[in-house]
Amino acid sequence: MLFILKKIIGNLLLPLPFLLLLMAIALLLLWFSRWQKSAKTLLTVSWLGLLLLSLQPVADRLLMPIENQYATYQKNEPIDYIVVLGGGYTYNPEWAPSSNLFPNSLPRVTEGVRLYRQHPGAKMIFTGAEAISNPLPNAKVAALVAESLGVPEQDIIVLPQAKDTIEEAQAVAQIAQQKTLLLVTSANHLPRAMRIFQKEGLNPIPAPANQLATLGPLNPWEKAFPSAFYLSHSERAWYETLGNLWLTIKE
């Protein structure tokens, strides 16, 4: 129950639902109150906020400082485990295996597989619990994708009970406490994940995947027009900032 409540509150605080809620309050004030000036101010500020957060130059500059804390893993030192954290997923057995992983999840698995091929003898650990009404847990779906990419089943460990990053770290700690492990997750999630894993007594090596923010060349209209794609970048920056703030409060 507490987990579901945390997810509901967390999602309400994300840019799109939060700003839409402010706009709804402003519209109610415009139609049903005398607070016209306050309503117009609130509507203007929330609309402008949604616009700015949907622009690539703004969104990626918010996300980039979080993503750039760790570089892509390029070393070739001995590794015992490659831990791939769960993300968004679904499951339809009629689909190609990779289609069951959401855009934040598939790059984690493919980066994990790349690192697995560079480290013969390492085991891959996939984490993530079963979503509501889903027949398979997140960890198992990710493992199926890894198998479809050539990873033998005997080199895969599935930890299907962990519902969030804290529980993922606790589950991994039970089997890899004194081992050398790579921690693979989205670049924007990795700083928070590293804090959580280190708190559990682990010393993971960071291996970011799914980098999103860029200063590279883009078409002019990609920078000038608001986009749901870049709003999602602002969302990731906002979400991870809230997550790190919550960790700091708990500590």
Backbone torsions as a table, in degrees:
resi	resn	phi	psi	omega
1	MET	NA	-43.9	179.5
2	LEU	-64.2	-38.3	178.8
3	PHE	-62.3	-46.3	-179.8
4	ILE	-63.6	-42.5	178.7
5	LEU	-61.4	-41.5	179.0
6	LYS	-62.1	-41.5	-179.9
7	LYS	-67.0	-39.9	179.8
8	ILE	-63.8	-47.5	179.8
9	ILE	-64.0	-43.4	179.4
10	GLY	-59.9	-42.0	-179.5
11	ASN	-71.5	-33.1	177.2
12	LEU	-66.4	-25.1	-178.8
13	LEU	-88.5	-2.9	176.9
14	LEU	-70.0	157.2	-171.3
15	PRO	-53.6	-51.0	-173.6
16	LEU	-64.3	-55.3	179.6
17	PRO	-64.7	-35.0	-179.3
18	PHE	-66.4	-46.5	-179.2
19	LEU	-70.7	-35.6	175.4
20	LEU	-64.8	-36.4	176.2
21	LEU	-63.7	-42.1	177.0
22	LEU	-62.9	-40.2	177.7
23	MET	-64.3	-39.1	178.7
24	ALA	-64.3	-41.4	177.1
25	ILE	-62.2	-42.1	179.4
26	ALA	-62.3	-42.0	179.6
27	LEU	-65.9	-39.0	177.1
28	LEU	-62.6	-40.7	178.7
29	LEU	-66.1	-38.1	179.0
30	LEU	-63.5	-42.1	-174.4
31	TRP	-84.3	-32.2	-168.0
32	PHE	-126.2	15.4	179.0
33	SER	-144.2	174.8	176.8
34	ARG	-94.9	0.1	-176.6
35	TRP	-83.6	59.5	-174.1
36	GLN	-66.9	-43.9	-178.0
37	LYS	-64.9	-43.7	178.6
38	SER	-63.4	-40.4	179.8
39	ALA	-63.8	-42.9	179.9
40	LYS	-65.3	-39.3	177.9
41	THR	-64.1	-46.4	-179.6
42	LEU	-62.6	-42.8	179.7
43	LEU	-64.9	-41.4	-179.6
44	THR	-65.5	-45.6	-178.2
45	VAL	-64.7	-44.7	-178.4
46	SER	-68.1	-38.8	177.4
47	TRP	-64.5	-44.7	179.6
48	LEU	-63.8	-39.3	177.4
49	GLY	-61.4	-43.5	178.8
50	LEU	-63.8	-40.5	178.3
51	LEU	-61.6	-51.1	-176.4
52	LEU	-63.2	-42.2	-178.7
53	LEU	-69.1	-13.7	179.1
54	SER	-95.8	0.5	-180.0
55	LEU	-96.2	135.3	-175.7
56	GLN	-56.9	-46.3	-178.5
57	PRO	-60.1	-34.3	179.0
58	VAL	-77.4	-51.3	-174.9
59	ALA	-59.4	-47.7	-175.7
60	ASP	-72.1	-27.9	175.7
61	ARG	-74.7	-24.1	172.4
62	LEU	-73.4	-38.9	-174.7
63	LEU	-82.6	-31.9	-171.6
64	MET	-58.5	-42.8	179.6
65	PRO	-61.0	-29.6	178.1
66	ILE	-75.1	-45.2	-176.3
67	GLU	-70.2	-29.2	-173.0
68	ASN	-86.2	8.8	-179.3
69	GLN	-71.2	-25.3	179.3
70	TYR	-132.6	136.5	179.6
71	ALA	-86.0	158.7	175.6
72	THR	-55.6	135.2	-177.2
73	TYR	-73.6	123.3	-176.6
74	GLN	-126.1	-1.7	-174.5
75	LYS	-77.2	174.0	-178.6
76	ASN	-133.3	40.2	179.4
77	GLU	-82.0	159.6	-179.7
78	PRO	-61.5	135.0	-177.7
79	ILE	-130.8	135.2	177.2
80	ASP	-88.7	-45.6	-175.7
81	TYR	-134.2	145.7	171.7
82	ILE	-116.2	108.3	-174.9
83	VAL	-95.6	120.7	178.9
84	VAL	-111.9	115.1	-176.8
85	LEU	-78.6	148.6	-178.3
86	GLY	-74.4	158.8	176.6
87	GLY	-146.4	-153.4	-179.0
88	GLY	-69.7	141.9	-178.6
89	TYR	-160.2	168.0	168.0
90	THR	-141.9	-171.7	175.3
91	TYR	-152.2	118.5	172.4
92	ASN	-134.2	110.9	-175.6
93	PRO	-62.7	-15.7	179.7
94	GLU	-85.2	-11.4	179.7
95	TRP	-85.0	161.3	166.0
96	ALA	-58.7	139.7	-175.4
97	PRO	-50.9	-42.7	-176.3
98	SER	-67.5	-21.5	179.9
99	SER	-69.8	-15.1	179.9
100	ASN	-82.3	-6.7	178.5
101	LEU	-104.3	132.9	179.2
102	PHE	-70.9	166.0	-175.6
103	PRO	-57.6	-24.5	177.8
104	ASN	-82.2	-12.9	-174.3
105	SER	-101.4	-42.2	-174.6
106	LEU	-59.0	-43.8	178.4
107	PRO	-62.5	-28.9	176.9
108	ARG	-64.1	-45.8	-178.2
109	VAL	-66.8	-44.4	-178.5
110	THR	-65.9	-36.6	175.4
111	GLU	-67.1	-39.2	175.9
112	GLY	-60.6	-41.4	178.5
113	VAL	-66.2	-40.9	176.6
114	ARG	-58.3	-44.7	-179.9
115	LEU	-69.1	-34.5	177.3
116	TYR	-61.1	-42.4	-179.4
117	ARG	-68.4	-24.1	177.6
118	GLN	-83.7	-12.7	-175.8
119	HIS	-130.2	77.2	178.1
120	PRO	-57.0	135.5	-179.0
121	GLY	97.8	-15.1	178.0
122	ALA	-75.3	154.6	174.7
123	LYS	-107.1	144.8	176.3
124	MET	-98.0	133.3	176.7
125	ILE	-113.8	125.2	176.2
126	PHE	-112.6	135.3	-177.5
127	THR	-119.8	162.2	175.3
128	GLY	131.3	128.3	-176.5
129	ALA	-83.0	177.0	178.9
130	GLU	-78.9	127.2	174.8
131	ALA	-73.2	158.8	-179.1
132	ILE	-57.6	129.8	177.0
133	SER	69.7	8.2	178.5
134	ASN	-94.1	134.8	-176.1
135	PRO	-73.5	-19.1	-178.9
136	LEU	-127.2	147.8	175.7
137	PRO	-74.3	159.7	179.3
138	ASN	-54.1	-45.9	-177.0
139	ALA	-59.6	-40.3	-178.6
140	LYS	-69.1	-40.5	179.1
141	VAL	-63.5	-42.9	177.5
142	ALA	-63.3	-39.6	178.4
143	ALA	-63.2	-38.4	177.8
144	LEU	-62.9	-37.8	177.0
145	VAL	-65.4	-43.8	178.6
146	ALA	-60.8	-41.8	177.6
147	GLU	-62.5	-39.2	179.0
148	SER	-65.8	-20.3	178.5
149	LEU	-96.8	7.9	171.7
150	GLY	105.4	4.8	178.5
151	VAL	-82.0	124.7	-179.4
152	PRO	-64.1	144.6	-179.0
153	GLU	-59.5	-33.1	-178.0
154	GLN	-70.5	-12.8	177.6
155	ASP	-99.8	13.4	-176.8
156	ILE	-118.6	133.5	174.1
157	ILE	-117.8	128.4	-178.4
158	VAL	-109.0	126.1	176.6
159	LEU	-115.5	91.4	-167.3
160	PRO	-94.0	10.0	-175.1
161	GLN	-100.8	-19.9	-172.6
162	ALA	-73.8	126.2	-176.9
163	LYS	-95.2	-21.2	178.8
164	ASP	-146.8	-178.3	-173.7
165	THR	-64.2	-35.8	178.7
166	ILE	-62.4	-46.7	178.9
167	GLU	-68.3	-31.9	175.9
168	GLU	-62.7	-44.8	179.5
169	ALA	-63.7	-40.4	179.3
170	GLN	-64.3	-40.3	179.5
171	ALA	-67.2	-42.5	179.3
172	VAL	-65.7	-38.5	-178.4
173	ALA	-60.7	-27.8	-179.0
174	GLN	-69.2	-23.0	-177.8
175	ILE	-119.4	-11.5	-173.7
176	ALA	-133.2	29.7	-172.9
177	GLN	-58.5	-44.2	-176.0
178	GLN	-107.1	17.1	-175.2
179	LYS	-103.2	162.5	175.4
180	THR	-88.5	125.0	-176.3
181	LEU	-138.7	146.0	171.1
182	LEU	-94.3	135.9	178.0
183	LEU	-107.3	111.2	-176.3
184	VAL	-107.7	121.0	173.1
185	THR	-158.4	176.6	179.4
186	SER	-58.7	142.9	-176.4
187	ALA	-56.7	-35.0	-179.4
188	ASN	-74.4	-23.1	-179.2
189	HIS	-91.2	-19.6	-171.4
190	LEU	-61.8	-43.9	179.8
191	PRO	-57.1	-43.0	178.8
192	ARG	-68.6	-40.6	179.3
193	ALA	-62.9	-39.1	178.5
194	MET	-61.8	-43.1	177.8
195	ARG	-58.5	-44.2	-176.6
196	ILE	-67.9	-44.4	-179.6
197	PHE	-66.4	-40.0	178.5
198	GLN	-65.3	-33.9	177.2
199	LYS	-64.6	-26.9	177.9
200	GLU	-85.5	8.6	177.8
201	GLY	87.2	7.5	178.7
202	LEU	-91.8	158.4	177.6
203	ASN	-128.2	68.5	-174.5
204	PRO	-72.4	153.7	173.1
205	ILE	-94.9	124.1	-175.4
206	PRO	-70.9	136.2	178.1
207	ALA	-138.0	86.1	-175.8
208	PRO	-70.4	149.0	174.8
209	ALA	-135.8	168.9	170.8
210	ASN	59.0	44.3	174.7
211	GLN	-65.0	136.8	-174.1
212	LEU	-116.9	-44.5	-174.0
213	ALA	-72.7	138.1	-177.2
214	THR	-143.7	148.4	168.5
215	LEU	-111.1	9.2	-177.9
216	GLY	-71.3	177.5	-177.9
217	PRO	-66.7	133.0	177.4
218	LEU	-134.6	158.8	173.3
219	ASN	-64.2	144.8	-176.6
220	PRO	-54.6	-39.7	-178.2
221	TRP	-68.5	-22.4	177.8
222	GLU	-69.5	-25.6	178.2
223	LYS	-90.1	-25.7	-170.6
224	ALA	-94.2	-25.4	-174.5
225	PHE	-106.4	139.4	176.3
226	PRO	-63.7	147.2	-175.0
227	SER	-146.8	139.6	174.6
228	ALA	-62.1	-30.8	179.0
229	PHE	-60.6	-47.8	-179.2
230	TYR	-77.4	-26.0	171.5
231	LEU	-59.9	-35.9	177.9
232	SER	-65.3	-29.4	175.5
233	HIS	-67.3	-44.2	175.8
234	SER	-61.0	-38.0	179.0
235	GLU	-60.4	-43.0	180.0
236	ARG	-64.7	-41.6	179.0
237	ALA	-63.2	-43.5	179.8
238	TRP	-63.6	-47.4	-176.9
239	TYR	-62.0	-45.4	-178.4
240	GLU	-70.7	-32.8	175.8
241	THR	-64.5	-43.8	176.3
242	LEU	-62.9	-41.1	179.7
243	GLY	-62.9	-42.3	178.6
244	ASN	-68.6	-35.7	176.8
245	LEU	-63.9	-41.7	178.7
246	TRP	-64.3	-39.5	177.3
247	LEU	-61.7	-42.6	-179.7
248	THR	-63.5	-41.2	178.6
249	ILE	-63.2	-43.2	-179.3
250	LYS	-65.7	-30.8	-179.4
251	GLU	-74.9	NA	NA
